[in-house]
């Protein structure tokens, strides 16, 4: 049986575990569905507002799950540069995360580790570098 978005987000809040990529993709798919439904509803209609509010709520709940303090998921949806605080210099760095769900997932996982003062292992850092630099398919 498939879990609902609410179950995924509630489970994320209750757990200290990293959200799975599978659950993340399901949440992103739901955000896109609500944005699409808002777009086919008349502008300013109750239905349009409901779908935009729902997409926004899911997006912000995901940011909470990843301890993201910089609205990077919203930035990613807007095709804006994402940002993070460099662990050694403390400076804010901007980076473009390509339009790819795995790329933003890896970036959010990295930011979560930084924001929670967890160690980022070399393999994770290498894969993040690879996925951010590799052209989208």
C-alpha positions as CSV (number, residue, x, y, z in Angstrom):
1,X,0.0,0.0,0.0
2,X,1.3,3.4,-1.0
3,X,1.8,6.0,1.7
4,X,0.2,9.4,1.4
5,X,2.1,12.7,1.3
6,X,1.0,13.5,4.8
7,X,2.3,10.1,6.1
8,X,5.6,10.7,4.4
9,X,6.0,14.2,5.8
10,X,4.8,13.2,9.3
11,X,7.2,10.3,9.3
12,X,10.1,12.6,8.3
13,X,9.3,15.0,11.2
14,X,9.2,12.1,13.7
15,X,12.4,10.5,12.5
16,X,16.0,11.6,12.4
17,X,16.5,9.5,9.3
18,X,17.1,11.1,5.8
19,X,14.0,10.9,3.6
20,X,14.4,8.3,0.9
21,X,14.8,9.5,-2.7
22,X,11.6,7.4,-3.6
23,X,9.5,9.4,-1.0
24,X,11.1,12.7,-2.2
25,X,10.2,12.0,-5.8
26,X,6.6,11.2,-4.8
27,X,6.4,14.5,-2.9
28,X,7.9,16.4,-5.9
29,X,5.4,14.7,-8.2
30,X,2.6,15.8,-6.0
31,X,3.8,19.4,-6.0
32,X,3.9,19.4,-9.8
33,X,0.4,17.9,-10.0
34,X,-1.0,20.7,-7.7
35,X,0.8,23.3,-9.8
36,X,-0.6,21.9,-12.9
37,X,-4.1,21.7,-11.5
38,X,-3.8,25.3,-10.3
39,X,-2.8,26.3,-13.8
40,X,-5.9,24.8,-15.4
41,X,-8.3,26.3,-12.9
42,X,-9.4,29.9,-13.5
43,X,-7.0,32.4,-12.0
44,X,-8.0,33.5,-8.5
45,X,-10.6,30.8,-8.2
46,X,-10.9,28.8,-5.0
47,X,-9.6,25.7,-6.7
48,X,-6.6,27.5,-8.1
49,X,-5.8,29.0,-4.6
50,X,-6.3,25.6,-3.0
51,X,-3.8,23.9,-5.3
52,X,-1.2,26.6,-5.0
53,X,-1.5,26.6,-1.2
54,X,-1.2,22.8,-1.1
55,X,1.9,22.8,-3.4
56,X,3.4,25.6,-1.2
57,X,2.7,23.6,2.0
58,X,4.3,20.4,0.7
59,X,7.3,22.4,-0.5
60,X,7.9,24.0,2.9
61,X,7.3,20.8,4.7
62,X,10.0,19.2,2.6
63,X,12.3,22.0,3.4
64,X,11.7,21.4,7.1
65,X,12.5,17.7,6.5
66,X,15.8,18.6,5.1
67,X,16.5,21.4,7.7
68,X,16.8,23.8,4.8
69,X,17.1,27.4,6.0
70,X,17.5,29.0,2.6
71,X,14.3,28.1,0.7
72,X,16.4,26.1,-1.7
73,X,13.5,23.9,-2.9
74,X,11.4,27.0,-3.8
75,X,14.5,28.5,-5.5
76,X,14.9,25.3,-7.4
77,X,11.3,25.3,-8.6
78,X,11.8,28.9,-9.7
79,X,15.1,28.0,-11.5
80,X,17.0,30.3,-9.3
81,X,20.4,29.7,-7.7
82,X,20.4,27.7,-4.5
83,X,22.6,28.7,-1.6
84,X,24.4,27.1,1.4
85,X,26.8,28.2,4.0
86,X,30.3,27.0,3.3
87,X,31.4,24.8,6.2
88,X,34.9,26.1,6.4
89,X,34.6,29.8,5.6
90,X,31.1,30.4,6.8
91,X,30.4,32.4,3.6
92,X,27.1,31.9,1.8
93,X,27.7,30.3,-1.6
94,X,25.3,30.3,-4.6
95,X,25.1,27.3,-6.9
96,X,22.8,26.4,-9.8
97,X,21.2,23.0,-9.3
98,X,20.0,21.7,-12.6
99,X,16.4,20.7,-13.2
100,X,16.8,17.2,-12.0
101,X,15.1,15.6,-9.0
102,X,18.2,13.6,-8.0
103,X,20.4,16.7,-8.1
104,X,18.2,18.8,-5.8
105,X,17.7,15.7,-3.5
106,X,21.5,15.3,-3.2
107,X,22.0,19.0,-2.6
108,X,19.3,19.1,0.1
109,X,20.8,16.1,1.8
110,X,24.2,17.9,1.8
111,X,22.7,21.1,3.2
112,X,20.9,19.1,5.9
113,X,24.1,17.5,7.0
114,X,25.8,20.9,7.1
115,X,22.9,22.5,9.0
116,X,22.9,19.7,11.5
117,X,26.7,19.8,12.0
118,X,27.0,16.2,10.7
119,X,30.0,15.0,8.9
120,X,29.8,14.8,5.1
121,X,31.7,11.8,3.9
122,X,34.0,12.0,0.9
123,X,31.8,9.6,-1.2
124,X,28.7,11.8,-0.7
125,X,30.6,14.9,-1.5
126,X,32.1,13.3,-4.7
127,X,28.7,12.2,-5.8
128,X,27.2,15.6,-5.2
129,X,30.0,17.2,-7.2
130,X,29.4,14.7,-10.0
131,X,25.6,15.1,-10.1
132,X,25.8,18.9,-10.0
133,X,28.3,19.1,-12.8
134,X,27.0,16.4,-15.1
135,X,24.7,17.6,-17.9
136,X,21.0,16.6,-17.5
137,X,19.8,13.8,-19.7
